[in-house]
Amino acid sequence: MRRRLIIPSWIPTLVVAVGLYWVVSYANSTARITPYWYSVIQLAAITAVSALGLNLIYGFNGQFSLGHVGFYAIGAYGSALITKDFVGKWSGGQFSALSWIMAGQAGILVVLFVAQGIRLGAIRKALRAALDSFMKGHEAWTLVTLVSLALVAFALAVGVAFTWALQRGFLFLLENAIVALPETAAQGIIFLLGLLNGGTMAALIAYLVGLPLLRLSSDYFGIATLGFAIMVYTALQNSDMVIATMKGARGMVAIPRWTTWAWVYVALGLSVIVMRNLIWSSQGRAIMSVREDETAAKLMGIDIAQQKAIAFAIGGFFAGLAGGLYAHLFGFLHPSSFNFIKGFDPLIIIVFGGLGSMTGTIVASALFALVIEGLRVVLPQGFEDWRFVIYPVLLLIIMLVRQQGLLGTTEWGWLRAPLPPERAVPAPAPVVSRTGVSEAKDV
Amino acid sequence: MATQPGVESGDGSILAINGVTKLFGGLRAVSDFDMAVPQGRLYGLIGPNGAGKTTVFNMITGLCPPTEGSILFDGQDLVGVDSHRITQSGVARTFQNIRLFQNLTVLDNVRIAYHTHAGYSMVESIVRLGRFRRQERNLSERAQDLLAVFALQDRQLEVAKNLPYGEQRRLEIARALAAQPRLLLLDEPAAGMNPTEAESLMELIHFIRDRLGLTILLIEHQMRVVMGICEWITVMDFGQVIARGTPREIQSNERVIEAYLGKRMGKRI
């Protein structure tokens, strides 16, 4: 076994990570970069979080998704609703959004657990037999519609019950506790809650959307998820019909601008750690096996539907988290920031950085922002719009020269696949040789 | 011994296929197929190209469920069960055209098979605490041991698609064994091998069976190769059983010779 590295790989990685954080904070605090560039850098890091999620879905799991921007939007609005509500509290508002959203999620979770129970248990066989006899007289889709309606009704019922309970008990306590805290601490907690809510909402919706859609093979799945992104966009444009504060096509305003470089960087760091640890584990291997060969994965005992749903949900969580950070960066959300053309940004980044490379995604996110914004500075006055001529040409050239993307599937430093653990006992001698089988060896 | 096609008794067998038919549109790929594989047997399924052998494997592993009939594995009906559950219950297979996880390392190819009993949860792997380190070491070592048996331990960090053909075949068998099967299905393991390589592969298969106490069902359309190692053979042609018996009986069976060589040639011999 070759072991070239003597210094553990996490040391240089940590040095680079801390250095990068410090450089940007220093440049900002000494006003070496304009506030504009400061927010560009933050946006690049936010995009990296979202793109990491898409890389898990497309690069590692092999599911071509165009719907990522939809989860990004869900995360943005989902977190903004909560923090805005909290800010409203100071002017006598209520925590209604938080309770409703949490209740909705609780409802969905309960339904998922129930559905999982049915899937696992012996009930399933009985149900299938009953369904088979029922199906003879009915079209399959009628049944699917009925079942989904029943599930939605159930989710709503559970949701309403939870809302009631939450508003009565838990939230009353939470409200008092948070108000009692100093303002900065309370703000941090609420922001964290908001981000987590954005992430979990996106993850849950990704899971629900994924269950039926992930049966489709790659290209068809891409189109279906594009449909999902457009649905989210349309829903956001008309969102004021349901929740007035979302303001629909006029754009949601007065979201607290709480996103700072520290928040963004910690979110990015945690996403990278989670992603890296997930990929280089049994779960990650299962996810990658689905990309490599679905049939072979199935016959290795891997539930490919489950693996796809897991990857899609975790990827959706990352998008939602990034969306939440984005919402609090500019303090303004408009559906047009989430139209499907924007959905191609993370896709371009992961393809450009290398499908199946976390390092590539992070580097490409930085380069992407640098090219788009850098061209604005480089180009002479009045020619700024030529950015969108030069940048596609650059993309074309890169794709023609390096189809596998900037980094292919290679990783750097700590992100590389860890070597298998050192063995205490040497492996047994081979039984097979080039010429045949030699006998009497211990297996 | 029965050299004519007939129904084999399913008593005491690990795999019993009863009256299985598979229709692809109007095509009868397999029709009214019966087979019983006793525990611990090295069983051969042979026949000319297009006889329906691989379809039988696909039906056993749940890739294309039969139109009719039942497939009992250890008394459990496999019809309608998802492929991954069939594997988890103890059936593993290899493929005629090698299907490795091409871009993953040799070690990871084998470790994937341990996923369902990895012994740690997703959360534990994310925080890298608890059972993760212990279990990961444990399953890596098991995978390495298995690779060592197949003389692949020096290749463990290499990407699977870079292996030479013979090693890819061996890796595929190692990966199937990692799924801890009680029944191993090998689909033309000697395809594309020269006679010496095929010979050593057959010895290896024998060794696996003896050492791990597996039942092995083997597809091969090169009759010569299979005759040496199989203890019992079923011959298929056009989706139907045309003969059963020991290799010696099969070799002298008229219908088998006919199926392989054609009617006129068969008569001349």
Interface residues (C-beta under 8 A of the other chain):
Chain A: M1 R2 R128 I273 V274 N277 L278 S281 S282 Q283 G284 R285 A286 M288 S289 E292 D293 T295 A296 A297 K298 L299 M300 G301 I302 D303 I304 I310 G356 T409 A417 L419 P420 P421 R423 V425 A427 P428 A429 P430 V431 V432 S433 R434 T435 G436 V437 E439 K441 V443
Chain B: T61 L63 G80 D82 S83 H84 T87 Q88 A92 R93 F95 R99 L100 F101 Q102 N103 L104 T105 L107 D108 R111 I112 A113 Y114 H115 T116 A118 Y120 M122 S125 I126 V127 R128 F132 R133 E136 R137 L139 S140 E141 Q144 D145 L147 A148 V149 F150 A151 Q153 Q156 L157 R170 R175 A179 T196 E199 S200 E203 L204 H206 F207 R211 L212
